[in-house]
Amino acid sequence: MRNVCADFETELVEFNSGTSHVRPLVNIPPKVTVSKLVNSLKDTPSRQLRKEFPDLATPLWPYTSRNRFTTD
């Protein structure tokens, strides 16, 4: 997560997780598109898990869900 945030020049302030979801708190500058950052934050762990466990054929719902919340 920190690597992805660094790539987007954002700051990962806080990170909490549950059994089926994660809650990152990220400072995002105006030049960063929220949807691109969120998609990258979700795609990276999904890709890593599929690489480590190639038998995972079903979607990884916590990482592929389109749900997101943003606030100013």
N, C-alpha and C positions, 0 to 999 in steps of 0.2 A: 504494500500500500504506500509506504513512504517513497519508494522508488517511482511509482506512477505519479504521485503528487509532485515529486521533484521534477519529473519530466514535463509536467504541466505548469511548473513554477507556482504551485499552490502549497499551502501548509496544512498538514494533518495535525489538528489541534488535539483531538480526542478520538478514541476508538473503543467501542463496546460491542460485544457480540453475544448472541443467544444461540440456541441449538439450531435454528433455521434461518438466521438473519444476522446482519451486521449493521452497526450504526456509526459511521464515521462522521466526525465533525470537521469540516474542511473550510479554511479561508480561501476563497476563490476571487482572483482579481477580475475586473470587468471584461478583460480581453479573452478570458477562457469561457468556452461554451460548456455549460453545465452538463448537457446530455453527452458530449464527447468524453468529458472527464468521468462521469458515472459509468458509461459503457466500458471505458478502459479499466476502471477500478473493478468492474465485475468480470471482464473478459480475462484478465491476467490470472487470477486464482483458478478460474475454470479451466483455462488452458494448461496450467501447471498440474492440476489434479488429473486431467485426461492424459497428460504425458506420463505421470507417475502410475496411473491405474488405467491402462488402455482398455480394459474390459468395461469401463463405464460407457454404456451406450445410451442411457437415458439422459435427458436434459438435467442439468444441475439447477433446479428451480431457485434456490436462494441466490444464485448468481445470474440467472437468465431472466428473472422477473423484470417487468418494465416499471415496477413501482419505484417512485422516488419522491422525496420531499425536499423542497428548498425554501429558504426564507431570507429576507434582507436583514 
